[in-house]
Amino acid sequence: MANTFGTDILIQAPDPASAASFYVQHLGFEITGEEPHMISLHGKRVNLFIEKGLPLGPVLEVTVDSVEAAKRRLIENGCKVVKDEPDFPRCYVRDPFGLIYNLTT
């Protein structure tokens, strides 16, 4: 199993523009994309996406060989699916230690 963390981190905020402004002003990020419900801030090593919504906490991206196999294995070992939208695609999983990640291939 050679899974890897991606360079993307997603957070949710009721007002993505306000949150993006904070990261631009105080951490030097640059807004690189704006959609109706998402603002992108790409950096040299980390890409931050701010999605409109109630905060879940940071969502990291984990690349796996098979999303379905990883999801099944993780659920069997105490993880909870927070959001599963195969058409998007996204599958957010919260592990027993509180970390939330999006499984991707």
JOZIVEN-V67673 format. One record per residue. N is the residue number from 1. RES is the residue in one letter. SS is DSSP state (H for helix, E for strand, - for the rest). PSI is psi in radians with two decimals (NA if undefined). NEAR is the number of other C-alpha atoms within 12 Angstrom. Layout:
BEGIN
n: (N/N)
res: (RES/RES)
ss: (SS/SS)
psi: (PSI/PSI)
near: (NEAR/NEAR)
END
This chain:
BEGIN
n: (1/2/3/4/5/6/7/8/9/10/11/12/13/14/15/16/17/18/19/20/21/22/23/24/25/26/27/28/29/30/31/32/33/34/35/36/37/38/39/40/41/42/43/44/45/46/47/48/49/50/51/52/53/54/55/56/57/58/59/60/61/62/63/64/65/66/67/68/69/70/71/72/73/74/75/76/77/78/79/80/81/82/83/84/85/86/87/88/89/90/91/92/93/94/95/96/97/98/99/100/101/102/103/104/105)
res: (M/A/N/T/F/G/T/D/I/L/I/Q/A/P/D/P/A/S/A/A/S/F/Y/V/Q/H/L/G/F/E/I/T/G/E/E/P/H/M/I/S/L/H/G/K/R/V/N/L/F/I/E/K/G/L/P/L/G/P/V/L/E/V/T/V/D/S/V/E/A/A/K/R/R/L/I/E/N/G/C/K/V/V/K/D/E/P/D/F/P/R/C/Y/V/R/D/P/F/G/L/I/Y/N/L/T/T)
ss: (-/-/-/E/E/E/E/E/E/E/E/E/E/-/-/H/H/H/H/H/H/H/H/H/H/H/H/-/-/-/E/E/E/E/E/-/-/E/E/E/E/E/-/-/-/-/E/E/E/E/E/E/-/-/-/-/-/-/E/E/E/E/E/-/-/-/H/H/H/H/H/H/H/H/H/H/-/-/-/E/E/E/E/E/E/-/-/-/-/E/E/E/E/E/-/-/-/-/-/E/E/E/E/E/-)
psi: (1.87/1.16/2.71/2.63/2.44/-3.11/0.06/2.38/2.33/2.37/2.88/2.57/2.49/-0.57/1.53/-0.60/-0.71/-0.75/-0.76/-0.72/-0.69/-0.85/-0.54/-0.87/-0.66/-0.29/0.00/0.27/2.88/2.34/2.15/-0.08/2.50/2.22/2.95/-0.62/0.24/2.39/2.35/2.39/1.79/2.37/-3.09/-0.60/-0.37/2.42/2.20/2.25/2.30/2.00/2.44/2.22/3.10/2.40/2.27/-0.40/3.02/2.47/2.03/2.82/2.27/2.15/2.22/2.88/-0.69/2.05/-0.80/-0.76/-0.74/-0.76/-0.81/-0.82/-0.74/-0.73/-0.73/-0.32/0.53/0.08/2.75/2.40/2.15/-0.68/2.26/1.89/1.45/-0.48/-0.32/-0.79/2.53/2.56/1.77/2.28/2.36/2.16/3.00/-0.19/0.06/-0.11/2.33/2.33/2.69/2.12/2.30/2.82/NA)
near: (9/11/16/18/20/22/22/28/27/35/35/27/24/18/21/31/26/19/30/34/20/19/25/21/13/11/15/15/25/24/28/18/21/19/16/14/19/27/32/33/35/25/20/12/13/19/26/35/36/40/32/25/18/14/18/24/22/25/34/32/31/29/24/24/16/18/27/20/16/28/33/18/18/24/19/14/16/16/22/24/29/23/21/21/16/14/8/11/14/26/33/36/38/28/24/15/12/19/21/29/40/38/38/30/22)
END
